[in-house]
Amino acid sequence: MKFKVEIIEILQYQEVIEDKDEQKALQKLKEKYHDQGIILNEENYV
């Protein structure tokens, strides 16, 4: 018999970013993630 198995990993990270505008704050976070300033690993599993 063959079985199809699906594995889903969920990671979560939270950070407080101060800015006058929510879109600018999100952009800062995206840039930090893109520049590897945020690295998700086994500590971030939900």
Backbone hydrogen bonds, N-H to C=O, Kabsch-Sander energy under -0.5 kcal/mol:
donor,donor_aa,acceptor,acceptor_aa,energy
5,V,3,F,-0.6
12,Q,44,N,-2.5
17,I,15,E,-0.6
25,A,21,D,-2.0
26,L,22,E,-2.5
27,Q,23,Q,-2.2
28,K,24,K,-2.3
29,L,25,A,-2.0
30,K,26,L,-2.5
31,E,27,Q,-2.5
32,K,28,K,-2.3
33,Y,29,L,-2.3
34,H,30,K,-2.8
35,D,31,E,-2.4
36,Q,33,Y,-1.6
37,G,32,K,-3.4
38,I,32,K,-0.7
40,L,38,I,-0.5
44,N,41,N,-2.3
45,Y,42,E,-1.0
46,V,10,I,-2.2
